[in-house]
């Protein structure tokens, strides 16, 4: 009997863009009775495509701010490959063309590039794929070990930092590469047998930065014609967006929001400091640059230790298999690009790998 005829249990670690897209593709391509589970260490979906909500005042829970990815760019390179998907996402209201004015030098305004926003917040894009995955999603699971059972016959036992564990026939790890390298168990053993792969993994590096979300009460007017602005050669601030304006949303009932991203050198310098202390430094710099910015009712601070991939796995294969039976696959933007399309490239490579093994009866 083919492995595709038997119910299999697949675990995807990470509910960011790559993990949820990979789970959605596996749901499409594997038998309907396949058990797909997603674990994430956070309390919600999105990863670095996260959307934060105000927590105080009359618009608590209604005012949104994207603290991670700011907008989605379809480059000329990907237009033919992904135009149908982008059109589908627009028809569902998940994406919309960016119509606001962006000021300042940036690397995204390439010839032929199209910018899109997520009217409901960037996490809604991840949730769109998560809904398609029809997976069991469990939060507050920070994986600590991945251990092969009974010589591979019993699958892979995955354990979190709370001691919760479960067994699966295939495990897909989509967290940042440095976190993968910290896992105990079979991953370390297999990489010890594959020194070239370990060396390449150790060479994957990420930028670090801080982000702030500034929330304002309804009726607040922000005196800017632009929806987003890049700052060049500044020691602290790289990007500021009037988030609701960027997303094309009327904020009269919820209040506007502003997002601030720091430059990478500032993030690296302060990465191990308390984020609340760093928040005060960043706010002082924002006020210096934008002296007419009203005092916010609430400020949320986000530390992105692994913000964007600085140096990817050589060749950008999308994923790497460290063990074929039982299957353990590594994926994420560390194996492609830190863009929406880069995450989809990784998700597609992961799905191809898992489906091939299942079809061959190797799991």
N, C-alpha and C positions, 0 to 999 in steps of 0.2 A: 504493500500500500504506500502510495506517495506521501511524503511529509506534508504536502499541501492538503491532504485529506484529514490530517490530524489537527486538533485544536492546539495552537501554540501560544505561549505566553511571551510577550515582548515588552521589555522595559525601556523607555526613553527617559534619560536623566536630563532635565532641563526643559522648562516650559517657555523658553524664548522663541524667537522666530524660527531657528533651525529645527528645534525639537518639535514644535507644533506642526510645522510644514512636513517634516519627515513622518510624523504620526499620521497626518492626513493622507499622505501618499501611500503609506503602508495599509491604511484602511481601504483605499481604493483597489490595491493590488493583491492583497492577501485574502484568504477565505473570510467570509463574514463572521465566522465564529472565533476568529483570532482575538485573543485577549491582549489588548494594547493598554499599558499602564504608563502614566507619566508621573515622575517624582520631581519635585522642585524644592529647594531649600527655603525659598521665599514664601510669603503668605498669599501671593497672587501670581497671575500669568503676565508674561511680557518680557522678563529679563531686562535687557538694555533698551527694549522698546516699551518702556513703562510710562504709565500715565498716573499722575498724582492728583488727589482731590483735596480741596480745602477742608479743614476740620473744625473751624470755628466760625462764628458769626451767622448772619441770616442765610447765607448761601452755602452753609456747610455741606460738603458732599456733592455740590453741584458745579462749583468752579473748578475747571480742569487745567492741568499744566503738564506738558510732555517734558520729563526731565532727562530722557535719553535721546533717541533718534528724533530729529526735528521735522524732516520731510523726506519724501521718497523721490529719488531721481532715476528716471528711465533713460539710460544713455543710448546713443546710436548703436553701440555694440550689442545691446540686448533687445533692441526694438523688435526685430523679426522673431526672436525666440519667445518673447514674453508679452507681445502686444495683446494677444487674446486674453491672457490673464489680467492684464491691467484694465482692459475694457470690461471684463466681467466684474472686477472689483469696483469700477466706477458705476456700473449698472446697479450694483447692490448698495451703493452709497458708502462703501468702505473707503474709497479714494475719491478725491476731487482735484481738479487742476489747481495749482497754487496761483492765485491771482494778485496777491499783495506784492508790494515793492520790497526787494531785498537790496540793501546797501552794503558796500564794502567788498574787498577782494576775497574771493573764495575759489576753491578748486572744483566746484560742482557745476559751474556755468560753462560746460563744454559745448562745442558745436553740436547741434542736434539734440541736446539733452532736454527732457521735459520734467518739470517738477510737479509733484503731487503732494497733497496734504491728507490727513485723516480727520475728517470733521468731528468724529466722536473720540478723538485721542488716538495716539499711535498704538496703544495696547489693543485697540479694536481690530487692528489688522492681524495681530497674532491670534486673537480670539476667534477670528473668522476661520482660520485654519484649524484651531482647536475644536471648534464646533463640528467641522467636517470629520475630524479624527474619531469622534465618538469614543473617546478613551476614558479610562478611569483616571482622574487627576487627583493626586494626593500632595498637599503642600506641607511645609515644615519638615521635609525629609532631606537633610544634608547627608549625602552619601559619604561614608568613611572607608568602606572596603568592598571589593568585588572579588569573590572567591569561587573558583571552580569546585563543584561538588563531585565526589565519588569518581574521580578520574575522568570527569566530563560526562558521565552517563546521566547524572541527575541535574545537569544544567548549571546555572550560575547563581550563587546566593549573594544578594546585595544587602548590605547592612548600613543603616544610617547612624548618626552620632547619638541618637537616643536608644540605640540597641534594637530598633525595629528591623526585621529582615524578611526577605521573601525570595523565592527561587523563580528563575526565568530561563527559557531556552535561548533567548537572544537579548543582549544588553547593548544599548546605544548611549554613549556618553557625549553630551553636547556642551558641557561646561567649558570655561576657559582652560587652555592646555596646562597652565601651571597648577590648577586645581586637580586635573587628571593625574598629573605626576605625583601628587601628594597622597593618592589613594593607596591603601594597603591591599595586599592580596595578589591575585593572579595577574593583574595588569603589570605590576612591578616585575613579577617572575618572567612574564613573556618578553618584556622589554629588555630584561637582562640577557635574554637569548638573541635579541635583535639590536645590537649596539648602534647600528646605523640609524634605525628608526628612533631610538632614544635620543641620539645626538640631534636629529632633526627636530624632534619635539622640544628639546631643551632650547633650540634656537628660535622658537616661536616667541615673539614679544608683543606687548600691548602698550598703548599709551594710557595715561591716567589723568583724570580731571575731576573737578567738582562741578556740581550743578545746583542752582538755587531755583526754587519756585516761589514767586511772589504773588500773593493773592490779595485782591482788593474787593471792597464791598460794592454792591450795585450802586450805580450812579457816578462812580469814579470815572473821570475823563483822563486819558493818557495822551499827551500832546505830541504825538508822533505820526508822520505821514507814512513811515515805513512799517512793515510788519516784522522785519528781521534785519539785523545789522551785524556785520562782521567788523571786528577791530583788528587792525594790522600793527604788528610790532609793539603790542602792549604786554607788560610783564604779568598781567593778571587776567584780563578779560579778553575772550576771543569772540563771543557771540551773545547777542541779546535778542530776544523775540517777544513781541506782544502776542502771546500764545493764541488767544482767541481770535485775534485779527489774522494771524498767520493761517489758522484753520478755517477762516471765513465764517466765524460764528458771531451772532449778535449776543453780546454779553450784558445787555441792559438789565436782565433779570437775575443773572448769576454773579455779575461783577467781572472785570477783566483780570487777566493774569499775565505775568511776565516771567520768562525763563532766562537764566544766565548760565553760560558755560565758561569755564576758565580755560586758559591756554594749558597745554600739556606740561611745560616746565614747571609752572606753578603747582599743578596737580602732583607731579613727582616730588617736588620739594616738601609738600605738606601732607603727603599721602598717609603717613602714620600718625598724624595729629588728630585731635578730637574735632569732628566735623562741625560742631557748634562754635568752636573758637575760630575755625577757618571761615565759617559763615560770616562772622563780624568783619573779617578782613575783606572778603569779597564784597560785602554790602558797602563798605566804605569806598571801594574802588568804583562800584556801580554808581554811587552817588556823585563821585567826582566826575565821571564821564557824562552822567545824565542828571545834572543838578535840578532839573524841573520834574524829576520822577517823584510822585507823591509817596509818602511813607506807607508801606503795605500793612494790611491788618494781620497778615500771617506770612512767615517765611519758612519754607522747608528746605533742608539741605540734603544733598545726595552725593555720596562719595563713590565715584566710579574707578575702582582700582584697575579694572580691565575694561577700558572704555572702547577703544578700537584697535584692531590688529595693526601693529607697526611692521612686523615681519612675519609673514605667513609660512606655513609648512612648505618646503620647496616643491614647486610644480603645481601647487594649489589643487590637489586631487579631489577635494571635497570631503573625503573621509579616508581613514586608514584602519585596516583590520589588524588587530593585535593577536586575535585567536579565532580560528575558524570553527572549532567544535568543542564545546558550545561557543556560539558566536559572541565576540566582543568587538564592537566597532567604535572608533573615535571620530567625532564630527564637530561641526560648528564653524564659525567664521575664521578660526585659526587655520583652517584648511582651505580657505577660499578668500573671500573679501568681507569687510565689515559694512556691507550694504544689504539692502533687501534682496537684490538679485544674487549677491554672494551667498547669503543664507539659503536661498532656494537652490543654488548650485550644490551646496553641501547636502541639503535635504534629499535632492534627487540622487546623488551618489550613494547616500545611506540607503535609500529605498531600493536602489538597484542591487546593492550588496546583500541586503537582508533577503529580498525576494529570490535572488539567484541561489542562495544557500538553501532556502526552503524548497525551492523547485528541485534542486539536486538531491534532496533528502538527506542533507548533511546536518540537520538539527533535530 
